[in-house]
Each structure stands twice: as C-alpha cells, then as structure tokens.
Amino acid sequence: MASLFVAAGYGSGAAATASAAATASGATAAAATAAGTAAQTAAAAAAAATTIKAVTLTTAALSAATQFAGGARARHASNAEADQLRKAGKIEAADKRRENARLIASQQVAFAGSGVDTQVGSPLDVMSDTVAELELAALRIQFGRSSQAREVKQRGQQALVQGITGGLGTILGGALALGSLGSTPRMGAA
C-alpha cells in the first residue's frame, strides 16, 4: 500500500517538493515586498531632498533680495537726505548774505552819519574786510552743509555695498548648502 501511495505521488518526496515550492513562493513574495518598500523609501527620500534643496534655494534667494533691496533703500534715503542738506545749506547761506547786506548797509549809514566818505581810505578798508568776513561766514555755512551731505551720501553708498555683499554672501551660502545636501562624507575626509 505504501508503494501505491508513493506511486500515486503522495509519497514523502512529493510532499517535500510541494512544501519547498510553497516556501520559495513565500520567500519570493517577501523579497518582492521588501524591494518595493525599499524603492518607495528611496523615492520618498529623493523627493524630500529635492524639497529641501528647493526650500534652501528659495530662502537664500529671498534673503539676498531683501538685503539688496535694503541697501538700495538706504542709498535712496541717504541721497534724499543729502539733497535736503545741500538745499538747506544754500538757503542758510542766502539768509546769511541777506543779514550781511543789512549789516553792511547799517555800517555805511553809520559812517555817512559821522560825515566820513566810505569810498576811500580806512572806511573803505573796514567795509571791504567786513564784506569779505561776512561772505566767508556764508560760505562756511554752505560748505558745512555740503560736507554733511557728502558724509550722508557716503553712508548710503556703504549701505548699498553692504546690501550687495551681504546678498551675494547669502547666495553663496545657499549654493554651498545645496552642494552639501545629499553628499555623503567619505572615510578619511576631514
């Protein structure tokens, strides 16, 4: 009867073969599932790395643009302030000249009231010196405001340069960060 059982294919050899085939099929399915999971994990990691790179690049670009714009705004504001200082200097100098003209006129009246001829001699020298000193005072006012305007304008130019260099540094830092993302350290590398 055992031989009949074996002859029919239900013997111990056939059972072992069937069992091995079932085990191999299960192992193949498990390997396929593991490979699929590994592929999904790798795809998710690649997508995350791409997103991180995009965010890094966008952040660097926005920060750089902000720095560029800040420098440009500071320069524009300082140019406007410098223009106001120059205008104020011209107005103050003109006011000083009007005041000077009144002072010279009163000096001429004083000389004329005492019977002195203001067109010759010492009175002429005194009035000439007075006119020169008063004009020098007006020029000092205008020069002082112009000097202030140059300093303000220089600060604006420096702010612009700082905005540009800061923005470029930010872009370079972002590029370096992008270059370092995804790279793996090598053995022996410092």
C-alpha positions in Angstrom: 0.0 0.0 0.0 2.9 2.3 0.7 4.2 1.7 -2.8 0.7 2.6 -4.1 0.8 5.7 -2.1 4.3 6.6 -3.4 3.3 5.6 -7.0 0.3 8.0 -6.8 2.7 10.8 -6.0 1.7 11.2 -2.4 5.0 9.9 -1.0 7.4 11.7 1.2 9.4 13.1 -1.8 6.5 14.8 -3.4 5.3 16.3 -0.1 8.8 17.7 0.5 8.9 19.2 -3.0 5.4 20.8 -2.6 6.5 22.2 0.8 9.7 23.6 -0.7 7.8 25.2 -3.6 5.4 26.9 -1.1 8.3 28.2 1.0 10.1 29.5 -2.1 7.0 31.2 -3.3 6.5 32.9 0.1 10.2 34.0 0.2 9.9 35.5 -3.3 6.8 37.4 -2.2 8.5 38.7 0.9 11.6 39.7 -1.1 9.4 41.5 -3.6 7.6 43.3 -0.8 10.9 44.3 0.8 12.2 45.5 -2.6 9.1 47.6 -3.2 9.3 49.1 0.3 12.9 49.9 -0.2 12.1 51.6 -3.6 9.3 53.6 -2.0 11.6 54.7 0.8 14.3 55.7 -1.7 11.8 57.7 -3.8 10.4 59.4 -0.7 14.0 60.3 0.4 14.8 61.7 -3.0 11.6 63.8 -3.0 12.4 65.1 0.4 15.9 66.0 -0.6 14.6 67.8 -3.7 12.1 69.7 -1.5 14.8 70.7 1.0 17.0 71.9 -1.8 14.2 74.0 -3.3 13.4 75.5 0.1 17.1 76.2 0.7 17.4 77.9 -2.7 14.2 79.9 -2.3 15.2 81.0 1.2 18.6 82.1 0.1 17.2 84.0 -2.9 14.6 85.8 -0.8 17.1 86.7 1.8 19.5 88.0 -0.8 16.8 90.0 -2.5 15.9 91.5 0.9 19.5 92.5 1.5 19.8 94.0 -2.0 16.6 96.0 -1.5 17.6 97.2 1.9 20.9 98.5 0.6 19.1 100.2 -2.3 16.5 101.8 0.1 19.2 103.1 2.4 21.1 104.6 -0.5 18.0 106.3 -1.8 17.1 107.6 1.6 20.6 109.0 2.1 20.6 110.6 -1.3 17.4 112.3 -0.5 18.8 113.5 2.9 22.0 114.7 1.2 19.9 116.7 -1.3 17.9 118.3 1.6 21.2 119.2 3.4 22.5 120.9 0.3 19.3 122.8 -0.2 19.3 123.8 3.5 22.9 125.0 3.1 22.0 127.2 0.1 19.0 128.6 2.0 21.0 129.3 5.2 23.9 130.9 3.2 21.3 133.1 1.3 19.8 134.1 4.7 23.3 134.9 6.0 24.0 137.0 2.9 20.8 139.0 3.4 21.7 139.5 7.1 25.2 140.6 5.9 23.8 143.1 3.5 21.7 144.7 6.3 24.9 144.8 8.5 26.9 146.5 5.7 24.1 148.9 5.0 23.9 149.9 8.6 27.7 150.3 8.7 27.6 152.6 5.7 24.8 154.6 7.4 26.9 154.9 10.5 30.0 156.1 8.5 27.9 158.5 6.4 26.2 159.8 9.6 29.5 160.8 11.0 30.5 162.6 7.8 33.1 160.0 6.6 33.4 159.1 2.9 33.1 155.3 2.7 34.5 155.2 -0.8 38.1 155.9 0.2 40.7 155.3 2.9 40.2 153.4 6.2 36.4 153.3 6.0 36.7 151.6 2.6 39.2 149.1 4.1 36.9 148.4 7.1 33.9 147.8 4.9 35.9 145.6 2.4 37.1 143.5 5.3 33.6 143.3 6.7 32.2 142.2 3.4 34.9 139.6 3.0 34.4 138.2 6.5 30.6 138.1 6.2 30.8 136.3 2.8 33.3 133.8 4.3 30.7 133.1 7.1 28.1 132.4 4.4 30.4 130.1 2.5 31.3 128.3 5.7 27.6 127.6 6.3 27.1 126.3 2.8 30.3 124.2 2.9 29.4 122.7 6.2 26.0 121.5 4.9 27.7 120.2 1.7 30.2 118.3 3.8 27.4 116.8 5.8 25.6 115.9 2.6 28.7 114.1 1.3 29.0 112.1 4.5 25.4 111.1 4.4 25.6 110.1 0.8 28.8 108.1 1.6 26.9 106.2 4.3 24.2 105.4 1.8 26.7 104.1 -0.7 28.3 102.0 2.0 24.8 100.6 2.9 24.3 99.7 -0.7 27.6 97.9 -0.9 26.9 96.1 2.3 23.5 95.0 1.0 25.1 93.7 -2.2 27.9 91.9 -0.5 25.5 90.5 2.1 23.1 89.3 -0.6 26.0 87.7 -2.5 27.2 86.0 0.6 23.7 84.7 1.3 23.5 83.3 -2.3 27.0 81.7 -1.9 26.0 80.2 1.4 22.8 78.8 -0.1 24.8 77.4 -3.0 27.2 75.8 -0.6 24.3 74.4 1.4 22.8 73.0 -1.7 26.1 71.4 -2.7 26.4 69.7 0.7 22.9 68.3 0.7 22.9 64.8 -0.5 26.6 64.4 -0.3 27.9 61.6 2.0 31.1 62.1 3.9 33.9 59.9 2.8 36.2 57.9 5.0 39.3 59.9 5.8 37.8 63.2 4.8 38.1 65.9 7.4 
